[in-house]
Amino acid sequence: MTRVKALYNQITLADCLHTPPIVEGIYFFPPQSVHHQHLIESGKAEMCEWRGLKKFLNVDVRTTQEKLQDKERKMKKEQEKLHEESRMQPKESQPPNDEEPKGHAAHLLHNAAFFYPHPKESAMKIQNFIAFTKNSGVRIVEVEEQKTMFENE
């Protein structure tokens, strides 16, 4: 039995216990095998003559720890802002700082994954399956798994 994973550095983006469908050399991972917490709709879409509407996803490759740290920083900024406002002292006007934390853009792989939400009839077997673009830096790894003694019976 072959297990297939999609990896970026040490982060597992998808982990399929069997070989997923392969179309034109690209693995399409079933939705239940994908770690969706790393995927963000990018807003980009293209029409494929053979398979239908193709929607793209950005891949957030921050670790869970990094995401928590970013969330804590954002909450701290919001608390500081509320504290400042509660003091009711006039302050020089400054534009709001709603930027992502520094370095966030480096952790976002733009349009690195895609799927077909409503494919044409000939591509129904890959409906909502997630694939990763070839030049995204995502590695596809096949792992041969040994059968256990019980599986041989």
C-alpha positions as CSV (number, residue, x, y, z in Angstrom):
1,M,0.0,0.0,0.0
2,T,1.3,3.4,-0.9
3,R,0.7,6.4,1.3
4,V,1.1,9.9,-0.4
5,K,1.9,13.1,1.4
6,A,2.2,16.7,0.3
7,L,4.9,18.5,2.4
8,Y,6.4,22.0,2.6
9,N,9.5,21.9,4.7
10,Q,8.4,20.0,7.8
11,I,4.7,20.9,7.4
12,T,2.3,18.2,6.2
13,L,-0.3,19.8,3.9
14,A,-2.0,16.5,2.9
15,D,-1.7,12.9,4.0
16,C,-3.5,10.2,1.9
17,L,-3.4,6.6,3.1
18,H,-3.7,5.4,-0.5
19,T,-2.6,6.7,-3.9
20,P,-4.9,9.6,-4.8
21,P,-6.1,10.2,-8.4
22,I,-3.3,11.5,-10.7
23,V,-4.3,13.8,-13.6
24,E,-1.6,14.9,-16.0
25,G,1.1,14.0,-13.5
26,I,-0.5,16.0,-10.6
27,Y,-1.9,14.3,-7.5
28,F,-5.4,15.3,-6.4
29,F,-5.9,14.7,-2.7
30,P,-9.3,13.9,-1.3
31,P,-10.7,16.7,0.9
32,Q,-10.6,14.5,4.1
33,S,-6.8,13.9,3.6
34,V,-6.0,17.7,3.4
35,H,-5.0,19.8,6.4
36,H,-7.4,22.7,5.5
37,Q,-6.0,25.0,8.3
38,H,-3.2,25.8,5.8
39,L,-5.5,26.7,2.9
40,I,-6.9,30.2,2.2
41,E,-9.0,31.0,-0.9
42,S,-7.0,33.4,-3.1
43,G,-9.8,34.8,-5.2
44,K,-8.1,33.6,-8.4
45,A,-10.0,31.4,-10.8
46,E,-9.4,30.1,-14.3
47,M,-11.6,28.2,-16.8
48,C,-10.2,24.9,-17.9
49,E,-11.6,23.7,-21.2
50,W,-11.5,20.1,-20.1
51,R,-12.3,20.2,-16.4
52,G,-14.2,23.4,-15.8
53,L,-13.7,26.2,-13.3
54,K,-10.4,25.9,-11.4
55,K,-10.2,27.9,-8.1
56,F,-6.9,28.6,-6.5
57,L,-5.8,28.6,-2.9
58,N,-3.0,30.3,-1.0
59,V,-1.0,28.0,1.3
60,D,-0.2,29.3,4.7
61,V,2.9,27.4,5.8
62,R,3.3,28.9,9.2
63,T,3.4,26.3,12.0
64,T,0.6,26.2,14.5
65,Q,3.0,27.9,17.0
66,E,3.7,30.8,14.7
67,K,0.0,31.2,14.0
68,L,-0.7,31.4,17.8
69,Q,2.1,33.9,18.2
70,D,0.6,36.1,15.4
71,K,-2.8,35.9,17.0
72,E,-1.4,36.9,20.4
73,R,0.4,39.9,18.9
74,K,-2.8,41.0,17.2
75,M,-4.8,40.6,20.4
76,K,-2.1,42.6,22.4
77,K,-2.3,45.4,19.8
78,E,-6.1,45.5,20.1
79,Q,-5.8,45.6,23.9
80,E,-3.3,48.5,23.7
81,K,-5.6,50.4,21.4
82,L,-8.6,49.9,23.7
83,H,-6.5,51.1,26.7
84,E,-5.3,54.1,24.8
85,E,-8.8,55.0,23.7
86,S,-10.1,54.6,27.3
87,R,-7.6,57.3,28.5
88,M,-9.5,59.8,26.3
89,Q,-6.5,61.9,25.7
90,P,-6.2,63.6,22.3
91,K,-3.4,62.1,20.3
92,E,-1.7,62.9,17.0
93,S,-3.6,61.3,14.2
94,Q,-1.9,58.1,12.9
95,P,-3.1,55.8,10.2
96,P,-4.3,52.4,11.6
97,N,-1.8,49.6,11.4
98,D,-3.8,46.6,10.2
99,E,-0.7,44.9,8.6
100,E,0.0,41.3,9.0
101,P,3.0,40.6,11.2
102,K,6.4,41.1,9.6
103,G,7.5,38.0,7.7
104,H,3.9,36.8,7.2
105,A,4.1,37.2,3.4
106,A,7.2,34.9,3.4
107,H,5.0,32.2,4.9
108,L,2.3,32.4,2.2
109,L,2.6,30.4,-1.0
110,H,0.3,32.3,-3.4
111,N,-2.0,30.3,-5.7
112,A,0.0,27.1,-4.7
113,A,-3.0,24.8,-4.6
114,F,-6.2,24.5,-6.6
115,F,-9.5,22.5,-6.9
116,Y,-12.5,22.1,-9.2
117,P,-15.7,22.9,-7.2
118,H,-18.0,22.1,-10.1
119,P,-16.1,20.2,-12.7
120,K,-17.3,19.0,-16.1
121,E,-18.8,15.5,-16.2
122,S,-15.5,14.0,-17.4
123,A,-13.7,15.3,-14.3
124,M,-16.2,14.5,-11.6
125,K,-13.8,12.0,-9.9
126,I,-11.7,15.0,-8.8
127,Q,-14.5,17.3,-7.6
128,N,-13.2,19.3,-4.6
129,F,-10.0,17.3,-4.5
130,I,-7.0,19.5,-3.7
131,A,-3.9,19.6,-6.0
132,F,-0.7,21.5,-5.5
133,T,0.9,23.5,-8.4
134,K,4.2,22.1,-9.7
135,N,6.3,25.2,-9.0
136,S,4.9,25.9,-5.5
137,G,7.7,24.3,-3.5
138,V,5.3,21.7,-2.2
139,R,6.9,18.2,-2.3
140,I,4.8,15.1,-3.0
141,V,6.2,12.1,-1.2
142,E,5.2,8.5,-1.7
143,V,5.8,6.2,1.2
144,E,5.5,2.4,0.9
145,E,3.9,1.0,4.0
146,Q,4.5,-2.5,5.2
147,K,1.4,-4.7,5.8
148,T,0.9,-5.8,9.3
149,M,0.5,-9.5,10.2
150,F,-3.2,-9.0,10.5
151,E,-3.6,-7.4,7.0
152,N,-2.1,-10.5,5.4
153,E,-4.9,-12.7,6.8
